[in-house]
């Protein structure tokens, strides 16, 4: 037997040897630990999965203490500086940087799916214009599945490739068309002569020079790269959980989008802008921080389950912000954001809890300065993250270790008890 963990159960004085693989144990090997033979056996109780590996993955690596993030081994810093969203999407999904020919075929295959079914555009127009963009997007992604019934054949690699291209191509179109609908504007068709991020901004702003400035296009592409994947975060875990029962990937992406919507996850970028607007001025920060320390409010855009150091993406977001503000003029809320960051990086309460700025802290300021409304911020996160969810989904389907996700529970309810008629209650 290779490396083992020896466990002695003080209830029975029995000793167990559990094999260690890659420094971990298989939770199912605990089931042999029983008091009585008929017992179910021991489980590990891990609410919110703080110490549970749900899968083996080679897509993304994070070292939270060192502030390291790599997609398929490539440091996020190098990809943010040198790559593009579509190239990073290909890297995440297939595992290698594409050759020149592979990249041009990939780009062409995605562009070939640059057309939403007309009925979907009619559904977009049926939403009240003031609907929250994330509620609409979640519904529209699921609705797309009804137009591609063959996408259910998830054992067919050609169908899966088509679904992947369709989702990467059409999520930005859903986003832009919903935005135009919410503003009472007509839809702008995708323009295949434009690159991915430029095409998205064009569908949003119809070639408005101020909003299509090359520096804004490049900042948008960098933002999408920075959001592309982040290993087993809440929404990626939902993508895997839902994917494990083998529905089509449009429905799984819709579920993952719903998870991302929450203010503790991708919805934090919108909550940050709300928070900065409510603080209103640098003078109001001390009173706000007192409320944070009293746990009356959270410091949105700060803290992370994994990073206990500066989120490496936040550094690039700050650089992208400078690039955008050079074009759009600075965002008046930036001074409040910078002062909040300076306090969080210096005051004991925040340092002791590793409350560093995360990916959501600066992104909202950038989106707002680009003329994107608050309720679209998490939609932008969704556009960036869709390739990562699809990479995780593809890896799940190929993993022979994986079956339908079905966790157990520690039951704390009543033992058996008899029904009581209403007269007797
Ligand atoms: C994303 O997982 C990912 O990778 C996600 C993501 C991705 O790319 O997919 O990186 C994207 O979701 C980033 C996170 C965005 N969310 C926010 O900015 C919302 C604000 N942040 C918090 O809600 C919180 O930090 C979480 C949810 C991000 C992480 O929470 P944890 O790991 O469950 O930490 P915790 O709640 O156990 O907090 C530990 C301590 C507590 O204080 P004590 O009880 O020890 O006194 O830190 C405090 C918390 O009260 N704390 C905060 C805080 N975050 C944690 N206090 C004030 N403000 C905060 N934001």
Boltz pocket constraint, residues with backbone or C-beta under 6 A from the ligand:
constraints:
  - pocket:
      binder: B
      contacts: [[A, 227], [A, 229], [A, 230], [A, 232], [A, 233], [A, 234], [A, 263], [A, 264], [A, 265], [A, 266], [A, 268], [A, 292], [A, 295], [A, 297], [A, 298], [A, 299], [A, 300], [A, 301], [A, 302], [A, 303], [A, 304], [A, 305], [A, 306], [A, 353], [A, 355], [A, 358], [A, 359], [A, 360]]
      max_distance: 6.0
